[in-house]
């Protein structure tokens, strides 16, 4: 949704009806994950993608039918024929796509409220009925309990049909939002647990994860650029005013002039945050890494040679950092790609971050067998 957010908001603001196709389930290998969207308006303009090109043509036709009044639909696409001429996925998986229209001013206004929250970087979840004993396409927008008043006193907007179903889905949506999860849930018609009457797709929009880059050097500029490309909210921090400037880091969301460990101890770090320490200077690194290893950060990468790393470990042990904490350090930082330039090094660092996130091997796919996407 974030990929096409400006276009969707413009259509809502102009009152332009459109159909929105959303991937709601993936089985096996598929080009896009649940939550991928494609919009089609009455003029035939298209925004976004649900499969990277495999089934867009058919989804386009379904969207035009729905926009013309056919009603919301869930369509499934499996493998195409051997020559890839049929409508389907050449990668062998199956996807399910919900297609629904936003035509009335009320529908566009409700969607605009969701898009405004996403654009503001606020956490929000959207629940949509797919099938069963409730109206297909019915929507409920849910904010966390920590955001009273964002969507009114109850913190949600819309309804799935019954008070009990709304309550159960609101509770689950908030739990999934806290964990950054998106997926399919099933309920009874009145929200009963362990029943299968109603299928509800819950899509969560957590704020972008953070990338904090320490050390205002050329490698940091390249790392900040690729971090933004990967969807991180990027902060560059350095204590030297001459180097920590907006001109040197135009793609970063913020540039901070502070001692690294002071800044890290004062800022928010969660389990999705990645930390890249590119200073390779002991007077910065040691206190910074002591602070970093106290956080729940998903990844802590540290630049330097093997000799520098060995010296750094000795200094951290002197600072009473235990071995379990030291094992969290990705140092020397990055995967072995043979990188030389700052840009190549940034690709190496980004590759290791992706590997840590999804549990990949870092080996060429051509050398492996089995599923390419290990964890959906």
KETIZA-789579 format. One record per residue: residue in one letter; x, y, z of N, C-alpha, C, O in turn. Coordinates in steps of 0.02 Angstrom, whole numbers, plus 32768, in hexadecimal, padded with zeros to 4 digits. Layout:
<pts>
AXYZXYZXYZXYZ ...
</pts>
This chain:
<pts>
X802A7FC48000800080008000802C803F8000801B80707FDE X8063803D8026808E8078802980AC80897FE580B980C37FD6 X80B680557FBA80D580617F7980AB808F7F4E80C680B57F26 X8069808B7F55803D80B37F2A801380E57F527FDF80FC7F3C X802A80F47F8E8005811E7FBC7FF381637F9E7FBA81777FA3 X802381877F7F801081C97F647FD981C57F307FAC81EF7F30 X7FDC81937F047FA9818D7ED17F64817D7EEE7F3281977ED7 X7F6281517F207F2381407F407F05817C7F647EC981887F61 X7F2F81A07F887F1681DB7FAC7EFC82107F7C7ECA82317F8B X7F1D82177F437F0682487F117EC182357EF67E9782617EEC X7EB681F57EEA7E7681DF7ED17E3F81E87F057E0781FB7EF4 X7E4F81D97F437E1D81E37F787E0B822D7F7F7DD1823F7F85 X7E3E82587F7D7E3382A07F857E0982BC7F4C7DE182EA7F55 X7E13829F7F0F7DEE82B77ED57DAA82967ECE7D8382A97EA3 X7D9B82657EF97D5C82417EF47D5882137EB97D2282067E9F X7D9281FA7EA27D9581CF7E677D8A81867E7C7DB3816B7EA1 X7D5581657E657D4A811F7E767D8080F27E597D9B81007E23 X7D9180BE7E7D7DC1808D7E637DB6804B7E867D9780477EBB X7DD080167E687DD07FD47E877E157FC57EA17E477FD87E83 X7E187FA37EDA7E587F927EF97E5D7F467EFF7E327F267F1E X7E907F2A7EE17E9E7EE27EE57ED57ED87F187F0A7EF87F14 X7ECA7EAA7F487EF97E9E7F7E7F097E537F837EDB7E2A7F85 X7F497E427F847F5C7DFD7F917F4D7DED7FDA7F677E0D8007 X7F227DBA7FE57F0D7DAB80297F277D6780427F247D59807E X7F407D3E80157F5D7CFE80297F8F7CE77FF57F867CF27FB9 X7FC47CC6800C7FF87CAB7FE180067C637FF7800F7C568032 X80077C367FC780187BF07FD480527BDC7FA7804C7BE07F6A X80887BC77FC580C37BB67F9D80E87BF47F8680E37C297FA6 X810C7BEE7F4E81347C257F3481097C557F0D80E27C417EE2 X81117C967F1A80EB7CC97EF781137D0A7EF6813C7D157F22 X81077D347EC381317D717EBC81267DA57EF381557DC87F06 X80E87DAB7F0D80D97DDF7F3E80BA7DC07F7C80977D8D7F77 X80C57DDF7FB580AA7DC87FF480627DE27FFF804D7E0F7FDB X803D7DC5802F7FFC7DE0804080027E2A805180307E408074 X7FD17E5180397FD37E9980437FE57EC080057FD87EFC8001 X80037E9F7FD380137EC17F957FD37ED87F737FA17EB37F74 X7FD27F137F567F957F2F7F3B7F9E7F4B7EF47FD57F5D7EE0 X7F677F4D7ED07F637F6C7E8E7F217F917E887EED7F747E98 X7F227FCF7E727EE67FF77E6B7ED780037E227F05800E7DFA X7E9780017E107E81800E7DCC7E46803F7DCF7E1580327DF1 X7E4B80787DAC7E1480A87DAE7DEA80A37D6F7DF9807B7D42 X7DB680CD7D6A7D8880C97D337DA780D97CF07D8F80C37CBC X7DDD81017CF07DFF81127CB27E2F80DC7C9B7E4D80E17C65 X7E3680A77CC47E6380707CB27EA980787CCB7ED4804F7CBB X7EB780AD7CF27EFA80B77D0E7F0880837D447EDB80707D6A X7F46806C7D477F5A80387D757F9280507DA27FC280707D8B X7F8C80427DE27FC1804E7E137FD2800D7E367FA47FE87E48 X80127FFF7E4080257FC57E6880267F847E42801E7F827E05 X802F7F4E7E6980367F0B7E4C80257ED77E8080327EE17EBC X80077EA07E6A7FF77E697E9880207E2B7E8B80217DFD7EB4 X80447E297E52806A7DED7E4480AA7DF97E1C80CB7DC97E08 X80BB7E377E0F80F57E447DE780EB7E377D9D811B7E317D78 X80AC7E337D86809E7E2C7D40807B7DEC7D2B80617DE97CF4 X807B7DB97D5680607D787D4280147D7A7D357FFD7D607D03 X7FEF7D997D627FA57D957D5D7F857DDA7D5A7F487DE07D5F X7FAE7E0E7D527F927E527D547F5B7E5D7D207F2A7E807D2D X7F647E407CE47F327E4A7CB07EED7E317CC47EBB7E547CB9 X7EEA7DF67CE37EA97DDC7CF87E8E7E037D347E527E107D37 X7EB97E157D637EA37E3C7D9C7E877E7F7D847E567E997D9F X7EA77E9C7D517E8E7EDA7D357E467ED37D1C7E1C7EFE7D2A X7E387E9C7CF97DF47E917CDF7DC27E877D187D8A7EA17D15 X7DD77E617D4C7DAB7E577D867D9E7E9A7DA87D667EA87DBD X7DD27EC37DAE7DCA7F047DCE7D997F307DA87D717F547DC6 X7D9C7F2E7D667D6D7F557D3D7D257F3E7D487CF77F677D4A X7D1C7EFC7D4E7CD97EE17D5A7CBF7EF77D9E7C857F0B7DA5 X7CEA7EF27DD07CD67F057E147CC67F4F7E177C967F647E37 X7CEF7F777DF67CE37FBF7DF57CA27FD07DD27C8280037DE1 X7C8D7FA67DA37C4F7FB17D7F7C127F9A7DA67BD97FA27D8F X7C1D7F7D7DE27BE57F6A7E0C7BDD7F217E1A7BA97F0C7E35 X7C0E7EF77E077C077EAF7E107C0B7E987E597BF97E607E68 X7C237EC37E857C2A7EB17ECB7C6F7E957EDA7C917E7D7EAD X7C847E977F1A7CC77E7F7F2D7CCF7E357F1C7CA07E0E7F21 X7D0C7E217F087D1A7DDC7EF77D5E7DC77F117D8C7DF07F15 X7D657D877F227DA67D6A7F327DB67D397EF97D907D0A7EEE X7DED7D447ED67E007D1A7E9E7E437CF87EAE7E6E7D157ECF X7E4A7CBB7E967E877C947EA37EAC7C887E627E8E7C7F7E2D X7EEF7C887E677F1A7C7B7E2D7F4F7C487E417F747C527E71 X7F517C117E1C7F847BDF7E277FB67BDE7DEE7FBF7C107DCC X7FD77BA67DE5800A7BA17DB27FEB7BA57D6D7FB47B8A7D62 X800D7BC67D3E7FF67BC97CF9800A7B897CD580297B5D7CF3 X7FF97B857C94800C7B497C7080577B467C64807B7B757C75 X806E7B0F7C4780B67B047C4080D97B3A7C1881157B467C23 X80B67B597BE980D47B8C7BC080C57BD37BD980D67C047BB8 X80A77BD67C1480997C167C35806A7C437C0B806E7C807C10 X803F7C247BE280107C4C7BBB7FCE7C567BE17FAA7C867BD3 X7FBE7C297C107F817C2F7C367F887C647C6C7FC07C797C7B X7F507C787C897F527CA97CBF7F657C857CFF7F3F7C5A7D16 X7F9D7C957D1B7FB47C747D587FFA7C887D6980177CB47D49 X80177C677D9B80597C777DB3808B7C457D9880847C097DA3 X80BD7C5D7D7680EF7C307D5B811D7C147D9281407BE37D86 X811C7C327DCD81487C1C7E03812C7BDF7E28814E7BC37E53 X80EE7BCB7E1A80D37B8E7E3680A87B977E74808C7B667E8C X80A37BD37E8F807B7BDD7ECB80337BEF7EBB801D7BEC7E81 X800E7C027EEF7FC87C167EE87FBE7C567F117FD67C5B7F49 X7F9A7C857EF47F887CC17F1B7F3C7CCB7F187F1B7CB77EE8 X7F227CEA7F4C7EDC7CFE7F4D7ED97D4A7F517EFE7D697F78 X7EAE7D677F287EAC7DB07F217E647DC87F2E7E357DB17F0E X7E5D7DF77F5D7E1D7E177F697E197E557F3E7E467E7F7F3E X7DE37E5C7F197DD77E977EEF7D977EB87F067D617E997F04 X7D9C7EF67F1B7D607F1B7F307D657F637F187D9C7F7C7F0D X7D2C7F837F117D297FC77EF67D1E7FFA7F2D7CFE7FEC7F60 X7D3980357F227D2C80707F4C7D0B80A37F1E7D2D80C47EF6 X7CCA80AA7F247CA480D37EF57C84810F7F177C8C81487F01 X7C5F81037F4E7C3B81387F6F7C6A81667F957CA381547FA4 X7C5381A17FA37C7C81D17FC97C8B81B6800F7CC181C3802A X7C5B8191802C7C678175806F7C9E8141806C7CCA813F8098 X7C9E811680387CD280E280327D16810280277D4880ED8044 X7D1881367FFC7D5881577FEF7D71817C802E7DAD817F803A X7D42819880557D5681BC80927D73818B80C67DA4819B80E7 X7D53815080CD7D6D811E80FC7DB3810780E87DDF81008112 X7DBD80FB80A67DFF80E6808F7E31811F80997E6A811280AB X7E1C815C808C7E48819580967E60819A80DE7E9A81AD80EB X7E34818A810E7E48818B81557E80815981627EAF81688187 X7E7A811D81447EAF80EB814B7EF08104812B7F2680FF8149 X7EEB811F80EE7F27813680CA7F49816F80EF7F86817480EE X7F22819B810E7F3F81D381347F6881B9816F7F9D81D3817E X7F4F818581917F73816981CA7FB4814881B27FE8815081D2 X7FB18125817A7FED8105815F8020813B814C805B8134815B X8009816F812A803681A58114805681C8814F808F81E0814A X803381CC8187804E81ED81C3807D81BF81EA809A81D4821C X8085818181D480B1815281F780948137823780B981208262 X80528139823E80328120827A801E80D78271800C80C3823A X802280AF82A6800F806982A17FC4806182987F9E808182BC X7FB0803782687F69802D825B7F617FE9823A7F8E7FD18217 X7F277FCA82447F187F8982257ED67F8F82007EA97FB48214 X7ED07F6981CA7E937F6781A27E7B7F1F819E7EA17EF38188 X7E3D7F1281B37E207ECF81AF7DE97ECE817B7DBE7EFA8179 X7DEB7E9C814F7DBB7E9781187D9E7E5181157DC37E208116 X7D5C7E4C81107D3C7E0A810A7D477DEF80C37D3D7E128092 X7D5C7DB080C07D677D9080807D2E7D62806C7D1C7D5E8031 X7D117D3E809D7CDD7D0F808D7CB97CFA80CC7CD07D098104 X7C807CD680C47C5D7CBB80FD7C1F7CE2810F7C037D0680E6 X7C0B7CDB814E7BCD7CF781677BD47D4181797BBD7D5781AE X7BF37D67814C7BF87DAF81537C017DCB810D7C127DA680DF X7BF67E0B81047BF87E2A80C27C407E2C80A87C6B7E4B80C7 X7C4C7E0D806E7C8E7E0F80507CA27E5780417C7C7E7D8024 X7CDE7E6A80577CF67EAD804C7CE97EDC80867D037F148086 X7CC27EC780B87CB77EF280F37CF97F0081157D247ED4811A X7D037F3F812C7D447F5381467D3F7F70818C7D0D7F8E819F X7D757F6681B17D7C7F8381F47DC47F9C81F97DF37F7681EF X7DCC7FDD82097E0E7FFB82127E1A8001825D7DF0801C8281 X7E547FEA82747E627FE482BB7EA4800682CC7ED67FFB82AA X7EA3802F82FF7EE1804D831A7EF2802B835C7EC6800E837C X7F30802F83727F42801183B37F1F803383ED7F07806C83E7 X7F1B801084247EFB802E84607F22806A84797F078093849E X7F62806F84647F8B80A8847A7F7C80E784517F9B811A845C X7F4C80E384217F3C811C83F77EF3813284007ECE813483CF X7EDE8143843D7E98815684477E87819584207EAF81C5841E X7E4D819584027E3781D083DF7E4B81D383967E3181FC8371 X7E7B81A983807E9181AB833A7E58819C830B7E5081BC82D8 X7E308169831D7DF5815782F57DB6815A83217D8A8130831B X7DB3818B834C7D7B819083797D89816F83BC7DC0815583C7 X7D58816F83E77D628156842B7D74810C842D7D9880F7845A X7D5B80E483FD7D67809D83FE7DA8808983DA7DC0805183E1 X7DC580B883B67E0380A883937DFA807D83567E29805F833E X7DBB807A833B7DB2805682FC7D7B807882D37D53809F82ED X7D7A806782927D4C808682637D2F805182367D548026821D X7CED8052822B7CCD802182017CB17FE782297CB37FE78266 X7C987FB582067C7D7F7982277C7F7F3E81F77C7C7F4681BA X7C867F0282147C847EC481ED7C3F7EA481EF7C357E7081D0 X7C117EC382127BCD7EAA82107BAD7E9F82547B727EAD825C X7BD37E8582857BB87E7A82C77BE77E9582FC7C237E9982F1 X7BCB7EA683357BF37EC2836B7C277E9083847C607EA28393 X7C127E51838A7C407E1E83A27C7A7E1283737CB37E0A8389 X7C6D7E1283327CA27E0883007CD17E4483017D0E7E3D82FD X7CB57E8083067CDF7EBC83097D0E7EB983467D497EC98341 X7CF37EA4837F7D1B7EA283BC7D537E7083B77D8C7E7E83CA X7D457E34839C7D777E0083977DAE7E1483667DE97E0B8373 X7D9A7E2F832D7DCA7E4282FA7DF47E7E83127E307E818305 X7DD47EAD83357DFA7EE683507E307ECE837F7E697EE6837D X7E1F7E9F83AB7E507E8583DA7E8A7E6283B67EC47E6E83C7 X7E7A7E3883857EAE7E1483607ED87E4483367F157E3C8331 X7EB77E7583177EDB7EA482ED7F0E7ECC83167F457ED982FE X7EFC7EDD83537F2C7F02837D7F677ED683917FA07EED8394 X7F597E97839E7F8F7E6983AE7FBD7E5F83737FFA7E5E837B X7FA17E5783377FCA7E4F82FA7FF07E8E82EA80287E8B82D2 X7FD27EC782F67FF37F0782EA80307F0F831680647F288300 X802A7EFA835580637EFF8383809E7ED4836C80D77EE4837B X808F7E9E834780C47E71833080D67E7D82E781037E5B82CD X80B47EAC82C680C27EB8828080AD7E80825280CC7E75821E X80777E5B826480617E21823E80267E3382117FFD7E5D8222 X80227E1181D87FEA7E1681AA7FD47DCF81997FFE7DA4818E X7F927DC381977F7D7D7F81867F327D75818A7F0C7DA48197 X7F1E7D37817F7ED77D23817D7EC27D0681C07EE57CDD81DD X7E887D1C81D87E6B7D0282167E247CEB82097E037D0381DB X7E0C7CBB82317DC87CA182287DA27CA6826A7DBE7C9D82A0 X7D607CB382657D367CBE829F7CF17CA182927CDF7C908259 X7CCA7C9E82C87C837C9282C07C617CD382AA7C807D0882AA X7C227CCF82987BFE7D09827F7BFB7D4282B17BF57D7C829F X7C007D3182F17BFD7D6483267C407D69834B7C437D7D8385 X7C767D5583297CB87D5C83457CCF7D2283707D017D278393 X7CAC7CEA836D7CBF7CB183967D037C9683807D127C908345 X7D2B7C8583B27D6D7C6983A47D667C20838E7D347BFF839D X7D997C09836B7D9D7BC383557D637BAF83297D507B748326 X7D467BDF83067D137BD082D57D2A7BE982917D587C12828D X7D0A7BCF825B7D247BDB82187CF27BFE81EA7CFB7BFF81AD X7CBE7C1C82067C887C3681DC7C9C7C7381B37C837C7D817C X7CC97C9D81CE7CDB7CDB81AD7D277CDF81A67D4C7CD881D6 X7D3E7CEB81687D857CF5815B7D937D4081587D727D648132 X7DC37D57817F7DD37D9E81837E1E7DA781767E487D888197 X7E2E7DD281477E747DE281397E877E2181617E677E55815B X7EBB7E1A818B7ED27E5281B47F157E69819B7F477E44819E X7F177EA681827F557EC481687F6C7EFA81987F467F2881A6 X7FA97EF481B07FC27F2681E07FF47F5481BE801A7F408192 X7FF27F9281D380207FC681BA80457FE381F7803080158213 X807B7FC3820980A57FDE823E80D28014822080DF801381E4 X80E98044824981188075822F8155805282128166801C8228 X8177807081E181B2805181C481E6804181FA81EE80688229 X8209800981F3823F7FFB82238278802D821B827F804D81E8 X829F8033824F82D68063824F83188044823A8326800B824B X8340806A82168387805C820C83AE8097822983A480D08214 X83DA80888258840380BC8276844B80B082608468807C826F X846780E0823C84AB80DB822184D8810A824784CC81478249 X850C80EF8266853B8118828C857C811F8265859980EE824E X8593815F825D85CF816E823885BF818F81F785A6816F81C9 X85CD81D081F185BB81F781B685F181F28181861482238174 X85F881B78164862B81AB81318608819880EF85CB819280EC X8630818F80BA8613817F807985EC813D807C85B78138805C X8606810C80A185E280CD80A7859E80D780C8856E80B480B9 X859A810780F7855B811581188529813480E884ED812480EB X8541815F80BB8514817E808B84F58149805D84B9814A804F X851F811A8046850680E4801B84D780B6804284A4809F8027 X84E780A7808184BD807C80AA847A809E80B88446807D80B9 X847B80DF80C3843C810480CF84108101809183D380FA8096 X842F8107805684078104801883E580C1801083AA80BD8000 X840A808B801B83ED8049801183BC80398049838C8013803F X83C8805480858398804B80BB8355806A80AB8320804C80B8 X835680A6808F831780C6807A82F5809E804482B880978044 X831C808380158301805B7FDF82DE801D7FFA82AB80077FDE X82F88000803082DB7FC4804E829F7FD4807B827F7FA68095 X8290801480848255802680AB8262803980F382338040811A X82A28041810682B18055814A82AC80A1815282B680C78123 X829D80B5819082A280FC81A282E9810681BB82FC80EC81F0 X8311812B81968359812C81A0836F816981C7835D81A281B7 X8397815D81FB83B88191822284048189821B841E81528224 X842781BF820D847081BF820C848781E98247846F82228251 X84B481CE826F84CC81F182AB851881F482AC853A81C3829F X8532822F82BC857A823982C38585827582F0855E82A582EF X85B98273831885C682A9834785E882E5832685ED831A8345 X85FF82DE82E78626831282C685F9833E829B85DF83268269 X85EE837D82AE85C083AA828985D383B3824085A783BB8216 X861483B28231862983BD81EC8615838481BE860E838E8181 X860B834881DA85FB830D81B185B082FB81B4859582E38182 X8591830681EC854A82F481F4851F832D81DA850483558201 X85178330819884F18366817984BC8349814B84C483128130 X8487836E81418451835A8114846B835480CC8454832980A7 X849A837F80B984B4837E807584D7833C806584D58323802D X84F883208097851C82E1808C84EE82A5808E850082708073 X84B482AB80AC8486827380B4843F828780A08412828780CA X84348298806183F282B2804D83BA827F8050838082928055 X83CA823D804D8395820B804E838281F58095835081D3809E X83AA820880C7839A81F4810C835D821A8124835282548111 X833681FA814F82FC821C816C8311825081A082EF828281A9 X8348824281C18363827381F083AE826A81F783C8823381F2 X83D082A28204841882A28210842382C18254840E82FA8261 X8443829B8281844A82B082C7849382BD82D784BE829582C6 X84A082F582F884E38304831084E582F8835B84CD83208382 X850382C0836D850782AD83B48539827583BC854A8253838C X8551826C83F9857B82328406854F81F483FD851881F08418 X856881C483D7853E818A83C5851D8168840084E1815A83FD X85438159843585248133846C84F0815D849084BF814284A9 X84FB819F849484C981CA84B4848881CA848D845181C584A9 X848F81CF844A845381CE8421842E818C842683F1818A842D X845381548422843381138422840E8106846483D880E98464 X842B811C849B840B811284DC83CC813C84E483A2812D850E X83C5817284BB838D819F84C383568194848E832081B18493 X8364816A845B8333816184258311811E842B832680F28451 X82DA8116840582B380D8840882D280A383DB82DF80AF83A0 X82DC806883F782F6802E83D182C97FF383E182BE7FE2841B X82AD7FD383AC82847F9883B882A07F5C839482D77F5F8378 X827A7F26839382937EE7837882967EE7832C82AD7EB5830F X82807F1C830B82867F2182C282BF7F4F82AD82D07F538272 X82DD7F7282DD83117FA382CE83527F8182B983657F4E82D6 X83737F9D828683B67F86827483E77FBE828283D97FF98274 X84217FAC829D84547FDB82AF84937FCC828884AB7F938288 X84AE7FFE826684EB7FF6823E85208025825B851980638257 X855480098277858A8030829585C48031826485E77FFF825B X85CE806B824586008070820F8639809E8223866080B381F8 X864080AF8263867380DE827A86B880BE827D86EA80DF826F X86BC807E829186F9805882A0872F808382C28768808582AE X871980A482F8874480CB8323873380B8836B86FA80C28380 X8763809B83918752808183D4873080B38402870480A08429 X874380F383FE87258122842D86DB812C842186B5813F844E X86C5811F83E2867D811F83D3865F80DA83DA862A80D183F8 X868380A783BF8666806483B88656804383FA861F80288403 X868580448429867D801C846586408033848E8615800A849D X863B807384A285FF808784C885BF8080849F858A807184BB X85C4808A845D8589808284338572803A84328536802C8437 X85A0800B842A858D7FC4842685757FAA846A85497F7F846C X85917FC384A085787FB084E2852E7FC484E785057F9D8500 X851E800084CF84D8801784D184AE7FEF849F84757FDD84AF X84C87FE1846484A27FBE843084907F78844784587F60843A X84BE7F56846884B27F11847D84807F0C84B7846C7ED584C9 X846D7F4384D384397F44850683F37F4B84E783C17F44850A X83F17F5A84A783B17F65848583987F24846683BE7EF48460 X83587F218451833D7EE6842F83477EE983E383247EC583BF X83757F1283CA837D7F1C838283847ED9835D83A27EAA8376 X83667ED6832183677E9982FA83AC7E8A82DE83BD7E5082D3 X83D47EBE82D384147EB582B084437EEC82C884307F2682CC X84807ED882D984B47F0982EB84F27EF882C185167EC982D1 X84FD7F1E828C85367F128260856D7F45826E855F7F808279 X85AB7F2E826E85E37F598280861A7F53824C86327F1D823D X862F7F8C823186627F8D81FD86A87F88821C86B37F9D8254 X86D57F6A81F6871A7F66820B873B7F2681F387197EF781E0 X877D7F2681F387A27EEA81DF879C7EB4821487827EC1824A X87B57E79820587B47E44823887E07E57827387D17E4782AC X88177E78826588437E8E829C881F7EC182C788227EBF8305 X87FC7EF082A687D67F2282CC87A07F0182F687947F13832F X877F7ECF82D8874B7EAB82FC87677E87833987487E87836E X87A07E68833187BF7E44836A87CF7E7583A287C37E6683DD X87EB7EAE839087FB7EE183C387BA7EFB83E387B87F068420 X87877F0483BB87477F1D83D587297EEB840787107F00843B X872B7EAB83F787117E78842587367E7A846887177E74849D X87787E828465879F7E8584A387897EC184CE87827EBA850A X877F7EF984AE876A7F3584D387247F2C84F087167F428528 X86F77F0B84CA86B37F0084E386B47ECF851D868D7ED6854D X86DE7E9C851A86E47E6E855386FE7E93859186E87E8585C9 X872C7EC1858787457EE985C0870C7F1385DD870B7F228619 X86DC7F2585B286A17F4B85CA866B7F1D85E686347F3485F5 X867C7EDC85EE86507EAA860D86147E9985E385DE7E8B85FE X861C7E9B85A285E87E82857685F07E37857086277E1F8563 X85BA7E10857B85C17DC8857B85C27DAB853485B47DCD8503 X85D37D6A852F85DD7D4B84EF859C7D4584C8859B7D4B848A X85657D3984EA85247D3584C785147D7684A484FA7D76846C X85227DAE84C585167DEF84A685457DFA846C85317E148438 X85857DE8847485B57DF2843F85A37DCA840085B27DDF83C9 X85827D92840A856F7D6883D1853A7D8983A6852E7D74836D X85197DBD83BE84E77DE0839785077E0E836284E57E238334 X85477E1D836985667E4D833B85737E2D82F7858E7DF682F3 X855F7E4F82C385707E3B827F85AE7E63826C85AA7E9B8254 X85E87E45827886277E69826E865E7E38825A86667E04827A X86847E478225867D7E7F81F886387E7F81D5861D7E4A81C4 X861D7EBA81CA85DA7EC281B285D37EAA816986017EB28141 X85987E8E815885887E7E811385967E3780FF85B97E128121 X85797E2480C585867DE380A785C37DE7807A85D57E1D8063 X85E27DAE806D861D7DAB804386097DAF7FFA85FD7D7C7FDA X86077DED7FE085F77DF77F9986347E0F7F7286317E197F36 X866C7E187F9586A67E357F75869F7E807F6B86BF7E9C7F3F X86777EA07F9486687EE87F8C86A67F127F9786D17F037FC0 X86AB7F487F6F86E37F777F7586CC7FBE7F8286E57FDF7FAF X869E7FD67F5A8688801C7F5F865680247F98863B7FF37FB1 X864980637FAD8616806E7FE085D280527FCC85AD80377FF6 X85C080597F8C857F80417F75857C7FF57F76854A7FD87F8B X85B27FD47F6185B47F8B7F6385B37F727FAB85927F407FBB X85D57F967FD785D57F83801E858E7F8B803B85797F628064 X856B7FBF802785267FC9803E84FA7F90802884CE7F7A804D X85047F777FEA84DD7F3E7FD284ED7F017FFE84C07EDA800F X852C7EF8800F85417EC0803A851F7EC4807E85087E918099 X851D7F00809B84FD7F0A80DC84B27EFC80D784957EDA8101 X84927F1880A2844B7F0E8099843A7EC4809084087EAC80AA X84657EA0806B845A7E598061845C7E3380A384347E0580AE X84897E4680CF848D7E24810F84517E35813B84397E0A8160 X84387E72813783FD7E85815D83C17E5C8146839B7E43816F X83B87E54810483817E2C80E9838A7DE380FF83597DC28111 X83C77DCA80FD83D47D86811283C07D7B815B83A17D49816C X83D27DAA818683C07DA581CD83757DA681D6835A7D838201 X83537DCF81AE830B7DD681B682E67D9781A482B67D8481C6 X82FA7D76816E82D47D3E815382F57CFA815C82D87CC7814B X83337CF9817683527CB9818383707C97814683757C5A8144 X83847CBF811583A37CA280DA83EA7C8980E784067C98811C X84057C6380B984487C4780C1847F7C7680A984B87C7180BE X846E7CA4807C84A07CCF805F84C47CAE802584F17CCB8007 X84B17C71801484D07C4C7FDD84AA7C597F9C846F7C6C7F9F X84C97C4E7F6184A47C557F2284697C257F1F846F7BEB7F31 X84307C3E7F0883F57C137F0284017BD97ED383E37BA37EDA X842C7BE37EA1843A7BAE7E71845B7B717E9284587B3A7E77 X847A7B7B7ECD849A7B437EF1846A7B1F7F20847C7AEC7F3D X842D7B397F2783FE7B1E7F5983C37AFD7F3783B77B067EFB X839F7AD67F5E83607AB87F4783297ACA7F7983377AE37FAF X82EB7ABC7F6682B37AC97F9382967B0E7F8882A67B307F57 X826A7B227FB682467B607FB082757B9C7FB282A37B9E7FDB X82697BCD7F8782907C0A7F87827C7C367FC282A77C527FE5 X823A7C3D7FCD82217C65800582147C36804081E47C10803F X823F7C398071823B7C0A80A982017C1880D781E17BEA80F2 X81F17C5880E181C17C69811681937C9F80FD81A87CD880F1 X81537C8F80F481217CC080E181017CDE811F80D57D098119 
</pts>
